[in-house]
Amino acid sequence: MTSKPRLLLLTRPECGLCEEFRVELEQAFPGRFEIEEACVDDDAEWARRWGLKIPVLLDSSGALLCATRFDADSLT
């Protein structure tokens, strides 16, 4: 059995845009990805690099897939 590709979604608590992004991601690709969610402020490098651009979706190597608004084309 093959494992699902892993994605990291950087968010902030109570961020409406982040919640909307997650819902859109899950609706566009139901069950296709294993999604880990983390607070961008929990890591100094994340906060420095992505703090003003959340939500941010990264692939398993840390490469940017999309930021601020969900873009389904970035995952195809």
C-alpha positions in Angstrom: 0.0 0.0 0.0 1.4 3.4 -1.0 1.3 6.2 1.5 -0.4 9.5 0.8 1.8 12.5 -0.1 2.3 14.7 3.0 1.6 18.4 3.0 2.3 21.0 5.7 -0.3 23.8 6.1 1.1 26.7 8.1 -1.7 28.7 9.8 -2.5 30.7 12.9 -5.2 30.0 15.5 -8.6 31.5 14.7 -7.6 32.5 11.2 -10.7 32.5 9.0 -8.7 32.5 5.8 -6.7 29.5 7.1 -9.8 27.6 7.9 -11.3 28.4 4.5 -8.0 27.3 2.8 -8.1 23.9 4.6 -11.8 23.3 3.7 -11.1 24.1 0.0 -8.0 21.8 0.0 -10.0 18.9 1.5 -12.9 19.4 -0.9 -10.7 19.6 -4.0 -8.7 16.5 -3.1 -10.7 14.4 -0.6 -8.4 11.8 1.1 -5.6 12.4 -1.4 -3.1 14.0 1.0 -2.0 13.6 4.6 -2.2 17.2 5.8 -0.3 18.3 8.9 -1.2 21.7 10.3 1.1 23.8 12.3 1.2 27.4 13.7 3.5 29.5 11.6 4.6 31.2 14.9 5.9 28.0 16.4 9.1 28.1 14.4 11.2 31.2 14.1 12.2 30.4 10.5 8.6 29.9 9.4 7.5 33.1 11.1 10.3 35.1 9.4 9.7 33.6 6.0 5.9 33.1 5.9 4.5 35.1 8.8 2.7 37.7 6.6 1.7 35.2 3.9 -0.4 32.7 5.8 -2.0 30.3 5.1 1.0 28.6 3.4 1.0 25.1 1.9 4.3 23.3 1.7 5.2 20.0 0.2 7.1 17.3 2.1 10.4 18.8 1.2 9.3 22.3 2.4 8.8 23.8 -1.1 6.0 26.3 -1.5 2.9 25.0 -3.2 0.6 28.0 -2.6 0.1 30.8 -0.1 -2.7 33.1 1.0 -5.3 31.6 -1.3 -5.9 28.0 -2.2 -4.8 27.1 -5.7 -5.8 23.6 -6.8 -3.6 23.9 -9.9 -0.5 24.1 -7.7 -1.1 20.5 -6.6 -1.6 18.9 -10.0 
